[in-house]
Amino acid sequence: MINAEEVYQMNFHEVLVVGGGTAGITVASRLKRISEYIDLAIIDPADNHYYQPLWTLVGGGVVDKEASQRSEASLIPKGVKWYKESAESFKPEENKVTTSEGTEIRYKYLVVCPGLQLDWDKIEGLDGNVGKYGICSNYSYDHVDYTWETIRSFQGGRAIFTHPNSPIKCGGAPQKIMYLADEAFREQGVRDQAEIHFKSANGTVFQVKKYADALDDVIDRKQIRADYNKDLIKIDGPNKKAVFKDLNSGDEETVDYDMIHVVPYMSAPDFIKRSSLSNADGWVDVDPHTLQHNEYKNVFSLGDVSSAPTSKTGAAVRKQAPVVVSHIKSMLKGGEQSSRRYDGYTSCPLVTGYNSLIMAEFKYDNVPAETFPVNQAKERKSMYMMKKFGLPAMYWHGMMKGRM
């Protein structure tokens, strides 16, 4: 038991949140809206916070990347203590987190949501070469504008878009920029001189059949060459060559390119992988419906780093956060758990052009779970406008304020 004197002498909080991204700010804001007196703290070293879904449109030349950025300080809810440090290790048996600077922080309840790390070095030749040699990626704020520079200066040849053999943020993002590039090439008058290739480590274009069927039609209409079970393993920037491994046969193929949009491998942060909170695959080991840790019952996890078997999107966080907050609220009041459950809901707004979008929404087992009273597998301008204007407003003024 922690007595009053010990609490006075150390950093102790009723709720400690590791990660100040989408999930962390959403949970903290919701908890503070429940009660301004909750003693809550966030650990995150970042100066800036990014609305990453907007980067598809940045790479497509639609918006400036600065529109996706806010200062982290402006989003930390009032009354929340901010440890501007990096979490380093966990001792859940002692209810303690230690930062890379040696600060020890204790908690009554812990929420783990630091997001993913981008493993640029897992593809040989990629790290340090994004932003040159025609290698672009919408997964880097520093280089996302190079994607548009590459697309708008394209004069013809082979344009390759990749999807890696790892979980990633928003499973549809690697192909969205490809569809925008196709339209940009047409507007620039170079589409007839272009070969567009989609090389994906996945076995199909999308995991939900309803939307996969619609996307297959888009690929056929746009005359894109889709090649599945192909994983980018090496890139030679100066010579503009990419090496792909066939995941079925193990064979390797070297392909020339004129531009290539690369999605890096992604995984849980290393400090999560090596902790006792992770499962064998490195994700925080939680019940998929309560998001409560399977061993440490005062620990919860949501967002990209949790083991919940759903796509890693901000839309998933929007549905996960109320579940986590509901359980913590109940337990703070002396109860066991609330009855609230997460059904695996996630969403992927699949941009298919500058004025068209397929709004994929689904839950566990890849079952469609649609919001609107229309066929959402159909490309619609209205859904594109939702992506461009509606969703960012919902994010900054809804989720980040604990209102959604």
Steps between C-alpha positions, in 0.01 A plus 500: 500500500614855427460727799453876500865573581621293205257678267637834615859393433456364147328552171167325543182534294161338499526451123824502303486507119804394299475675164362840402380414151145443382417238761675666793349845452154355432502292820641783711246749366209263560613427855534870577152565364367240744675665791745788507628365832642174361876500561628422152838516326635439149849385403604612152816672372352651183489871429236459230186296441393392151169411339662239280196401288537836325839399361337313210361832378830675568679244284234550235555876489160588650599659833815632666658275758493777762123449520565161661708638787425647842729550797476223756472758778183643343328160519593384850176545697497758776596349834697210349865472603727455199826310535681610184718190503509157335366195682778246533383209716206361694473324835129417506542295818604825671264726300801692372629646174856628460594753233821516297608787726461282808177652629290242687125550480245292687134458421174343606390438140718494192396566139760395241465660155834620357409409142725319252864544412605524136771246425661668199810285538311174444510567124863506388600832347186687608612673819652839418395493135134600527464838335747436218558262210128505429431325834204658676278409794188651652598346834755774576401857583846614403470350151128482420522809281767321294226256399314779323823639357571157353149455360472845343844475337443146367566483126415137439645159571432257782334621823490239778288511817578250776330342800736325749478164671414645839208664680479868406307812585187504283522196276352689204744792501763339270251483214321833553797702379526271199150591385575870543822458304306336218268800475787747528685324218188526284463872571869548420465313172751226585272210594547334160875497563462359851488148642342495846580195709351407838728249670349381825613239748132428566307237309220736393441871452299530825400267782123560484351335191227758441757777466761279333259430216443872449873577513576226249265684264686826567834334424365352177348832392822687566709229329722449802713186511433337837745237620435332835717311750791718390705656781756775445821387670767723343526826311795639305423870481789625286425236234121512550457127552271323748519137610179315585463160664216269402354389833369176351802377307779692673630617163645849467447740211683824423282769341601837353294802603471868421314582821411279794272571794622285788317404818748396770465203728333591830492341843440573866767729651802310630430594863161331463641187333748438779249561780291249693189671360552362150392175341719277284454733201600811694153657542352598836307188598137600557153350490363597155166616640590672828853613398610404852835327536464124526728478805518845660141607560580867571665535158319583175622553147344639185600633163768362273709331769227281649454135402135561403469326159367790299641752254717767660312824436386814678144385440571191712630725778176702486308186598764352731551807720146506646541133597828558683368815670181324605692218669742734678214721616320196646813367670589841646158498663572163657326281248642214298440594137236666291292303254637697205661291226699570183382309194806558283358797310741680273474710188716565197398787271637364171577795276468383138542839331493875556123496542419139585525278804381162625417525870591158639367430850521159661544313828657176620505214248497760219124545524377831349363738767387800300375832633325650200174381334670447163721241337839607636688280254404749231737788422346830609601865489309562823724253682809667354382833636446333838861382490636839396296727726277308740738249654778751583245725673362202692853411604622838625174623649342168596739221589780723626251677727347178633167565333483199269 
